[in-house]
Amino acid sequence: MGRTAQHTGLAFLLLALVLLTGCATRSGGGASSGERDGPERNPPSNLGGVPDAVPRLDPIRIGGPNKPYEVLGERYEPLKGDVIYAEKGLASWYGKKFHGRPTASGEVYNMYAMTAAHATLPIPSYARVRNPSNGREIIVRINDRGPFHKGRIIDLSYTAALKLDVLRGVTPVEVRRITHAEIRAGNWVKPVGEPTPVFVPDTPPGAPLRETTAPAMSAGSGVYWLQFGAFAKLDGAEGLRQRVAEADLSLLPLLTIVREAGLHRLRAGPFPTVDEARAQADKLRTEHGVESSLVEKR
Protein backbone atom coordinates (compact mmCIF):
# COMPACT_ATOMS: atom_id res chain seq x y z
CA MET A 1 0.00 0.00 0.00
CA GLY A 2 1.36 3.42 -0.86
CA ARG A 3 1.79 6.17 1.67
CA THR A 4 -0.05 9.30 0.63
CA ALA A 5 0.47 12.97 1.43
CA GLN A 6 -0.79 13.98 4.86
CA HIS A 7 -1.95 17.30 3.40
CA THR A 8 -4.00 17.07 0.23
CA GLY A 9 -5.86 19.35 -2.12
CA LEU A 10 -9.35 18.15 -1.24
CA ALA A 11 -9.39 20.06 2.05
CA PHE A 12 -9.42 23.16 -0.12
CA LEU A 13 -13.20 23.43 0.03
CA LEU A 14 -12.86 24.51 3.65
CA LEU A 15 -9.95 26.70 2.64
CA ALA A 16 -12.05 28.50 0.06
CA LEU A 17 -14.63 29.38 2.70
CA VAL A 18 -12.10 31.00 4.98
CA LEU A 19 -10.19 32.77 2.21
CA LEU A 20 -12.73 35.56 2.47
CA THR A 21 -11.56 36.28 5.98
CA GLY A 22 -7.89 36.10 5.05
CA CYS A 23 -7.09 33.48 7.70
CA ALA A 24 -7.02 30.23 5.75
CA THR A 25 -5.01 27.38 7.20
CA ARG A 26 -4.56 23.79 6.21
CA SER A 27 -4.08 20.60 8.17
CA GLY A 28 -4.01 16.92 7.31
CA GLY A 29 -6.94 15.83 9.41
CA GLY A 30 -9.63 14.73 7.00
CA ALA A 31 -12.99 13.47 8.20
CA SER A 32 -11.48 12.48 11.52
CA SER A 33 -8.05 12.89 13.00
CA GLY A 34 -7.57 9.12 13.16
CA GLU A 35 -8.61 8.45 9.59
CA ARG A 36 -5.83 7.25 7.30
CA ASP A 37 -5.71 7.84 3.58
CA GLY A 38 -4.92 5.20 0.99
CA PRO A 39 -6.58 2.98 -1.60
CA GLU A 40 -10.05 1.53 -1.20
CA ARG A 41 -10.33 -2.09 -0.16
CA ASN A 42 -11.56 -3.21 -3.59
CA PRO A 43 -10.57 -0.65 -6.25
CA PRO A 44 -11.83 -1.16 -9.81
CA SER A 45 -9.73 -3.58 -11.85
CA ASN A 46 -7.59 -2.55 -14.82
CA LEU A 47 -7.07 1.03 -13.68
CA GLY A 48 -3.82 1.01 -15.63
CA GLY A 49 -5.95 1.15 -18.76
CA VAL A 50 -7.77 4.35 -17.81
CA PRO A 51 -6.95 6.90 -20.54
CA ASP A 52 -5.28 10.19 -19.73
CA ALA A 53 -7.22 13.40 -19.37
CA VAL A 54 -7.87 15.00 -22.77
CA PRO A 55 -6.87 18.70 -22.84
CA ARG A 56 -9.69 21.06 -23.81
CA LEU A 57 -10.13 24.80 -23.98
CA ASP A 58 -11.90 25.04 -20.64
CA PRO A 59 -12.71 28.61 -19.60
CA ILE A 60 -10.74 29.82 -16.58
CA ARG A 61 -12.82 32.11 -14.43
CA ILE A 62 -11.36 34.97 -12.48
CA GLY A 63 -11.73 34.60 -8.74
CA GLY A 64 -12.92 31.55 -6.86
CA PRO A 65 -10.15 28.92 -6.82
CA ASN A 66 -7.95 31.24 -8.91
CA LYS A 67 -7.79 34.02 -6.31
CA PRO A 68 -4.61 34.54 -4.27
CA TYR A 69 -4.82 32.66 -0.98
CA GLU A 70 -2.79 31.86 2.12
CA VAL A 71 -2.11 28.50 3.77
CA LEU A 72 0.01 27.90 6.86
CA GLY A 73 1.48 31.39 6.59
CA GLU A 74 2.43 30.96 2.93
CA ARG A 75 0.83 33.10 0.23
CA TYR A 76 0.00 31.54 -3.14
CA GLU A 77 -0.90 33.40 -6.32
CA PRO A 78 -2.42 31.20 -9.05
CA LEU A 79 -0.98 31.80 -12.51
CA LYS A 80 -2.86 34.19 -14.77
CA GLY A 81 -2.98 34.06 -18.54
CA ASP A 82 -1.79 31.35 -20.90
CA VAL A 83 1.74 31.19 -19.49
CA ILE A 84 4.19 28.33 -19.71
CA TYR A 85 4.94 26.44 -16.50
CA ALA A 86 7.51 23.68 -15.95
CA GLU A 87 8.94 22.47 -12.64
CA LYS A 88 10.69 19.53 -11.04
CA GLY A 89 9.81 18.37 -7.55
CA LEU A 90 8.05 15.71 -5.54
CA ALA A 91 4.66 14.16 -6.27
CA SER A 92 2.31 12.75 -3.65
CA TRP A 93 -1.17 11.29 -4.05
CA TYR A 94 -4.50 11.21 -2.24
CA GLY A 95 -7.24 8.64 -2.12
CA LYS A 96 -10.19 7.25 -0.18
CA LYS A 97 -10.22 9.84 2.62
CA PHE A 98 -11.18 12.50 0.10
CA HIS A 99 -13.04 10.39 -2.47
CA GLY A 100 -16.49 11.90 -3.01
CA ARG A 101 -15.67 15.22 -1.38
CA PRO A 102 -15.69 18.58 -3.17
CA THR A 103 -12.50 19.86 -4.78
CA ALA A 104 -11.43 23.49 -5.08
CA SER A 105 -13.13 23.59 -8.49
CA GLY A 106 -16.45 22.50 -6.97
CA GLU A 107 -16.28 19.12 -8.66
CA VAL A 108 -16.53 16.01 -6.53
CA TYR A 109 -13.17 14.27 -6.18
CA ASN A 110 -12.95 10.97 -8.06
CA MET A 111 -9.78 9.14 -7.06
CA TYR A 112 -10.14 6.95 -10.16
CA ALA A 113 -10.14 9.85 -12.64
CA MET A 114 -7.01 11.44 -14.11
CA THR A 115 -6.88 14.60 -12.01
CA ALA A 116 -4.45 16.36 -9.71
CA ALA A 117 -4.07 19.20 -7.22
CA HIS A 118 -1.58 22.02 -7.75
CA ALA A 119 -0.92 25.11 -5.67
CA THR A 120 -0.75 27.69 -8.49
CA LEU A 121 -1.75 26.26 -11.88
CA PRO A 122 -5.08 27.69 -13.09
CA ILE A 123 -8.24 25.73 -12.30
CA PRO A 124 -9.09 24.07 -14.58
CA SER A 125 -5.95 23.42 -16.61
CA TYR A 126 -3.96 20.45 -17.88
CA ALA A 127 -0.46 19.22 -17.21
CA ARG A 128 1.88 16.50 -18.41
CA VAL A 129 3.56 14.69 -15.52
CA ARG A 130 6.63 12.51 -16.06
CA ASN A 131 8.32 10.03 -13.76
CA PRO A 132 12.00 10.31 -14.80
CA SER A 133 12.91 7.05 -13.06
CA ASN A 134 10.86 4.95 -15.47
CA GLY A 135 10.00 7.33 -18.34
CA ARG A 136 6.24 7.04 -17.84
CA GLU A 137 4.13 10.09 -18.67
CA ILE A 138 0.52 10.99 -17.99
CA ILE A 139 -1.78 13.93 -18.63
CA VAL A 140 -3.97 15.13 -15.76
CA ARG A 141 -6.64 17.77 -15.29
CA ILE A 142 -5.88 20.24 -12.50
CA ASN A 143 -9.07 20.74 -10.49
CA ASP A 144 -7.85 21.17 -6.92
CA ARG A 145 -5.36 23.02 -4.70
CA GLY A 146 -2.37 21.52 -2.88
CA PRO A 147 -0.06 20.01 -1.79
CA PHE A 148 1.27 22.37 0.86
CA HIS A 149 4.45 20.53 1.88
CA LYS A 150 7.84 21.99 1.03
CA GLY A 151 9.29 20.31 -2.03
CA ARG A 152 6.01 18.74 -3.16
CA ILE A 153 4.65 20.27 -6.34
CA ILE A 154 1.65 18.10 -7.25
CA ASP A 155 -0.91 15.81 -5.56
CA LEU A 156 -2.05 13.09 -7.95
CA SER A 157 -5.26 11.10 -7.94
CA TYR A 158 -4.91 7.42 -7.07
CA THR A 159 -5.16 6.31 -10.71
CA ALA A 160 -2.71 8.96 -11.92
CA ALA A 161 -0.20 7.85 -9.28
CA LEU A 162 -0.75 4.21 -10.18
CA LYS A 163 -0.08 4.84 -13.87
CA LEU A 164 3.14 6.70 -13.03
CA ASP A 165 4.10 3.98 -10.52
CA VAL A 166 4.45 6.43 -7.62
CA LEU A 167 2.08 4.81 -5.12
CA ARG A 168 4.92 3.83 -2.82
CA GLY A 169 5.39 7.37 -1.53
CA VAL A 170 6.54 10.84 -2.53
CA THR A 171 8.45 10.57 -5.81
CA PRO A 172 10.48 12.99 -7.98
CA VAL A 173 8.53 14.05 -11.07
CA GLU A 174 8.56 16.66 -13.81
CA VAL A 175 5.41 18.75 -14.35
CA ARG A 176 4.72 20.82 -17.44
CA ARG A 177 1.54 22.78 -18.15
CA ILE A 178 -0.25 22.22 -21.46
CA THR A 179 -1.20 25.73 -22.57
CA HIS A 180 -4.29 26.82 -24.49
CA ALA A 181 -2.01 27.71 -27.41
CA GLU A 182 -0.73 24.12 -27.51
CA ILE A 183 -4.26 22.75 -27.28
CA ARG A 184 -5.43 24.93 -30.20
CA ALA A 185 -2.43 23.87 -32.29
CA GLY A 186 -2.72 20.23 -31.26
CA ASN A 187 0.93 20.24 -30.17
CA TRP A 188 0.16 18.25 -27.03
CA VAL A 189 -0.89 15.19 -29.08
CA LYS A 190 1.76 12.55 -29.58
CA PRO A 191 2.79 11.87 -33.20
CA VAL A 192 0.69 9.40 -35.17
CA GLY A 193 1.90 5.87 -34.53
CA GLU A 194 3.31 6.72 -31.10
CA PRO A 195 0.75 5.50 -28.57
CA THR A 196 0.44 6.97 -25.12
CA PRO A 197 2.19 4.52 -22.78
CA VAL A 198 -0.15 2.63 -20.49
CA PHE A 199 0.90 1.08 -17.20
CA VAL A 200 -0.76 -2.25 -16.45
CA PRO A 201 -0.12 -3.08 -12.78
CA ASP A 202 0.60 -6.52 -11.41
CA THR A 203 -2.56 -8.62 -11.21
CA PRO A 204 -3.35 -12.08 -9.86
CA PRO A 205 -2.87 -14.97 -12.31
CA GLY A 206 -5.76 -15.23 -14.72
CA ALA A 207 -7.01 -11.70 -14.07
CA PRO A 208 -8.06 -9.93 -17.28
CA LEU A 209 -5.80 -7.14 -18.55
CA ARG A 210 -6.83 -4.22 -20.66
CA GLU A 211 -4.51 -2.14 -22.80
CA THR A 212 -5.55 1.13 -24.33
CA THR A 213 -4.24 4.44 -25.61
CA ALA A 214 -5.58 7.86 -24.90
CA PRO A 215 -8.16 8.87 -27.54
CA ALA A 216 -7.68 12.06 -29.52
CA MET A 217 -10.59 14.48 -29.15
CA SER A 218 -11.04 17.88 -30.66
CA ALA A 219 -11.35 20.89 -28.39
CA GLY A 220 -14.68 22.61 -28.21
CA SER A 221 -17.07 24.38 -25.97
CA GLY A 222 -17.56 21.30 -23.82
CA VAL A 223 -21.13 22.12 -22.79
CA TYR A 224 -22.76 18.72 -23.41
CA TRP A 225 -23.04 16.09 -20.69
CA LEU A 226 -24.66 12.71 -20.27
CA GLN A 227 -26.62 12.26 -17.05
CA PHE A 228 -27.18 8.74 -15.71
CA GLY A 229 -29.19 9.41 -12.59
CA ALA A 230 -29.93 11.73 -9.68
CA PHE A 231 -29.98 10.64 -6.04
CA ALA A 232 -30.82 12.19 -2.70
CA LYS A 233 -27.84 10.40 -1.13
CA LEU A 234 -24.25 10.35 -2.39
CA ASP A 235 -24.04 6.56 -1.96
CA GLY A 236 -26.60 6.06 -4.72
CA ALA A 237 -24.62 8.16 -7.18
CA GLU A 238 -21.39 6.41 -6.18
CA GLY A 239 -22.94 3.00 -6.76
CA LEU A 240 -24.15 4.01 -10.20
CA ARG A 241 -20.75 5.51 -11.00
CA GLN A 242 -19.17 2.14 -10.27
CA ARG A 243 -21.62 0.32 -12.56
CA VAL A 244 -21.16 2.77 -15.43
CA ALA A 245 -17.37 2.59 -15.07
CA GLU A 246 -17.48 -1.20 -15.16
CA ALA A 247 -19.58 -1.04 -18.33
CA ASP A 248 -17.11 1.24 -20.13
CA LEU A 249 -13.76 1.85 -18.44
CA SER A 250 -12.87 4.61 -20.91
CA LEU A 251 -15.62 6.74 -19.36
CA LEU A 252 -14.10 6.68 -15.88
CA PRO A 253 -12.06 9.92 -16.22
CA LEU A 254 -15.18 11.73 -17.50
CA LEU A 255 -17.51 10.64 -14.71
CA THR A 256 -18.30 13.21 -12.06
CA ILE A 257 -20.93 13.67 -9.37
CA VAL A 258 -22.48 17.12 -9.24
CA ARG A 259 -24.67 18.34 -6.39
CA GLU A 260 -27.42 20.39 -7.98
CA ALA A 261 -30.89 21.34 -6.69
CA GLY A 262 -30.40 19.15 -3.63
CA LEU A 263 -29.56 16.00 -5.61
CA HIS A 264 -26.33 14.13 -6.41
CA ARG A 265 -26.27 13.80 -10.20
CA LEU A 266 -23.93 11.39 -11.98
CA ARG A 267 -22.74 12.84 -15.28
CA ALA A 268 -20.09 12.12 -17.90
CA GLY A 269 -18.44 14.89 -19.86
CA PRO A 270 -17.99 17.48 -21.01
CA PHE A 271 -18.28 16.47 -24.68
CA PRO A 272 -17.18 19.10 -27.24
CA THR A 273 -20.16 18.49 -29.55
CA VAL A 274 -23.70 17.22 -29.19
CA ASP A 275 -22.94 14.55 -31.81
CA GLU A 276 -20.14 13.07 -29.69
CA ALA A 277 -22.36 13.03 -26.63
CA ARG A 278 -25.17 11.29 -28.53
CA ALA A 279 -22.75 8.78 -30.05
CA GLN A 280 -21.49 7.87 -26.59
CA ALA A 281 -25.06 7.57 -25.30
CA ASP A 282 -25.98 5.26 -28.18
CA LYS A 283 -22.91 3.10 -27.56
CA LEU A 284 -23.71 2.74 -23.87
CA ARG A 285 -27.33 1.87 -24.62
CA THR A 286 -26.70 -0.68 -27.38
CA GLU A 287 -23.53 -2.33 -26.04
CA HIS A 288 -24.04 -2.16 -22.28
CA GLY A 289 -27.73 -1.43 -21.66
CA VAL A 290 -26.87 1.80 -19.82
CA GLU A 291 -29.41 4.59 -20.26
CA SER A 292 -28.56 8.29 -20.08
CA SER A 293 -30.04 11.66 -20.93
CA LEU A 294 -28.40 14.59 -22.71
CA VAL A 295 -27.77 17.70 -20.62
CA GLU A 296 -26.63 21.01 -22.06
CA LYS A 297 -24.82 23.44 -19.79
CA ARG A 298 -23.71 26.94 -20.82
Secondary structure by P-SEA (a helix, b strand, c coil): cccccccccccaaaaaaacccccccccccccccccccccccccccccccccccccccccccccccccccccccbbbbccccbbbbbbbbbbbbcccccccccccccccccccccccccccccccbbbbbbccccbbbbbbbbcccccccccccccccaaaaaaaccccccccbbbbbbcaaaaaacccccccccccbbbbcccccccbbbbbcbbbbbbccccbbbbccccccaaaaaaaaaaaaaacccccccbbbbbccccccccccccccaaaaaaaaaaaaacccbbbbbbbcc
